[in-house]
Amino acid sequence: MDPKRLYKARGHRMVCGVCGGIAEYFGVDPTIVRLAFVLLCFGWGSGLLAYIVAALIMPEPPYDPNDVRP
């Protein structure tokens, strides 16, 4: 069994795919994760920093020739 890996989203991408990737990893709707980041941004200001760090360190998903998403 392959371990579950955290990647940026390929299909649920708005900016860098961080929130979509986190949502895919945990199996929740990407909108919920995006709202959490916005609340962290406005509440404590840590959401923007967390997003930037995640965008830099999260890898892109491996190439899948069968994936036909735009």
RODO-393657 format. One record per residue (C-alpha): residue number from 1; residue in one letter; chain; x, y, z. Coordinates in Angstrom, 2 decimals. Example, Ala and Ser with C-alpha at 12.3 -4.5 7.8 and 13.67 -1.06 7.14 Angstrom:
<rs>
<resi = 1	resn = A	chain = A	east = 12.30	north = -4.50	up = 7.80>
<resi = 2	resn = S	chain = A	east = 13.67	north = -1.06	up = 7.14>
</rs>
This chain:
<rs>
<resi = 1	resn = M	chain = A	east = 0.00	north = 0.00	up = 0.00>
<resi = 2	resn = D	chain = A	east = 1.41	north = 3.38	up = -1.03>
<resi = 3	resn = P	chain = A	east = 1.56	north = 6.06	up = 1.67>
<resi = 4	resn = K	chain = A	east = -0.69	north = 9.06	up = 1.25>
<resi = 5	resn = R	chain = A	east = 1.25	north = 12.11	up = -0.03>
<resi = 6	resn = L	chain = A	east = 0.37	north = 15.78	up = 0.13>
<resi = 7	resn = Y	chain = A	east = 0.55	north = 17.48	up = -3.27>
<resi = 8	resn = K	chain = A	east = -0.75	north = 20.71	up = -4.74>
<resi = 9	resn = A	chain = A	east = -4.10	north = 20.23	up = -6.44>
<resi = 10	resn = R	chain = A	east = -4.25	north = 19.90	up = -10.18>
<resi = 11	resn = G	chain = A	east = -8.01	north = 20.28	up = -10.60>
<resi = 12	resn = H	chain = A	east = -9.14	north = 22.42	up = -7.63>
<resi = 13	resn = R	chain = A	east = -6.57	north = 25.14	up = -8.21>
<resi = 14	resn = M	chain = A	east = -7.32	north = 28.83	up = -7.64>
<resi = 15	resn = V	chain = A	east = -3.89	north = 30.38	up = -7.02>
<resi = 16	resn = C	chain = A	east = -1.20	north = 27.77	up = -6.35>
<resi = 17	resn = G	chain = A	east = -3.31	north = 24.72	up = -5.52>
<resi = 18	resn = V	chain = A	east = -2.40	north = 24.63	up = -1.83>
<resi = 19	resn = C	chain = A	east = -5.93	north = 24.70	up = -0.40>
<resi = 20	resn = G	chain = A	east = -7.17	north = 22.23	up = -3.02>
<resi = 21	resn = G	chain = A	east = -4.28	north = 19.89	up = -2.24>
<resi = 22	resn = I	chain = A	east = -4.95	north = 20.03	up = 1.50>
<resi = 23	resn = A	chain = A	east = -8.65	north = 19.40	up = 0.84>
<resi = 24	resn = E	chain = A	east = -7.86	north = 16.38	up = -1.36>
<resi = 25	resn = Y	chain = A	east = -5.51	north = 15.00	up = 1.29>
<resi = 26	resn = F	chain = A	east = -8.10	north = 15.21	up = 4.08>
<resi = 27	resn = G	chain = A	east = -11.11	north = 14.41	up = 1.86>
<resi = 28	resn = V	chain = A	east = -13.02	north = 17.63	up = 2.48>
<resi = 29	resn = D	chain = A	east = -14.44	north = 20.32	up = 0.20>
<resi = 30	resn = P	chain = A	east = -11.78	north = 22.82	up = -0.97>
<resi = 31	resn = T	chain = A	east = -14.08	north = 25.74	up = -0.12>
<resi = 32	resn = I	chain = A	east = -13.89	north = 24.86	up = 3.57>
<resi = 33	resn = V	chain = A	east = -10.09	north = 24.91	up = 3.51>
<resi = 34	resn = R	chain = A	east = -10.07	north = 28.21	up = 1.59>
<resi = 35	resn = L	chain = A	east = -12.43	north = 29.78	up = 4.14>
<resi = 36	resn = A	chain = A	east = -10.18	north = 28.59	up = 6.97>
<resi = 37	resn = F	chain = A	east = -7.17	north = 30.26	up = 5.32>
<resi = 38	resn = V	chain = A	east = -9.12	north = 33.51	up = 4.84>
<resi = 39	resn = L	chain = A	east = -10.21	north = 33.48	up = 8.49>
<resi = 40	resn = L	chain = A	east = -6.62	north = 32.90	up = 9.59>
<resi = 41	resn = C	chain = A	east = -5.51	north = 35.76	up = 7.34>
<resi = 42	resn = F	chain = A	east = -7.98	north = 38.27	up = 8.74>
<resi = 43	resn = G	chain = A	east = -7.97	north = 36.94	up = 12.29>
<resi = 44	resn = W	chain = A	east = -4.31	north = 36.59	up = 13.11>
<resi = 45	resn = G	chain = A	east = -2.48	north = 37.27	up = 9.87>
<resi = 46	resn = S	chain = A	east = -0.85	north = 33.84	up = 9.92>
<resi = 47	resn = G	chain = A	east = -2.90	north = 32.43	up = 7.04>
<resi = 48	resn = L	chain = A	east = -1.04	north = 34.36	up = 4.36>
<resi = 49	resn = L	chain = A	east = 2.34	north = 33.31	up = 5.73>
<resi = 50	resn = A	chain = A	east = 1.21	north = 29.69	up = 6.01>
<resi = 51	resn = Y	chain = A	east = -0.09	north = 29.76	up = 2.42>
<resi = 52	resn = I	chain = A	east = 3.16	north = 31.21	up = 1.05>
<resi = 53	resn = V	chain = A	east = 5.27	north = 28.64	up = 2.91>
<resi = 54	resn = A	chain = A	east = 3.02	north = 25.79	up = 1.76>
<resi = 55	resn = A	chain = A	east = 3.11	north = 27.04	up = -1.85>
<resi = 56	resn = L	chain = A	east = 6.90	north = 26.95	up = -1.74>
<resi = 57	resn = I	chain = A	east = 7.36	north = 23.54	up = -0.13>
<resi = 58	resn = M	chain = A	east = 4.42	north = 21.46	up = -1.44>
<resi = 59	resn = P	chain = A	east = 5.38	north = 19.50	up = -4.55>
<resi = 60	resn = E	chain = A	east = 3.38	north = 19.37	up = -7.75>
<resi = 61	resn = P	chain = A	east = 1.57	north = 16.06	up = -8.29>
<resi = 62	resn = P	chain = A	east = 3.31	north = 13.50	up = -10.50>
<resi = 63	resn = Y	chain = A	east = 2.41	north = 13.67	up = -14.18>
<resi = 64	resn = D	chain = A	east = -0.48	north = 11.41	up = -15.14>
<resi = 65	resn = P	chain = A	east = -1.01	north = 11.00	up = -18.91>
<resi = 66	resn = N	chain = A	east = -4.58	north = 9.78	up = -18.27>
<resi = 67	resn = D	chain = A	east = -5.50	north = 13.03	up = -16.48>
<resi = 68	resn = V	chain = A	east = -7.30	north = 15.20	up = -19.03>
<resi = 69	resn = R	chain = A	east = -8.14	north = 18.19	up = -16.81>
<resi = 70	resn = P	chain = A	east = -7.28	north = 21.62	up = -18.26>
</rs>
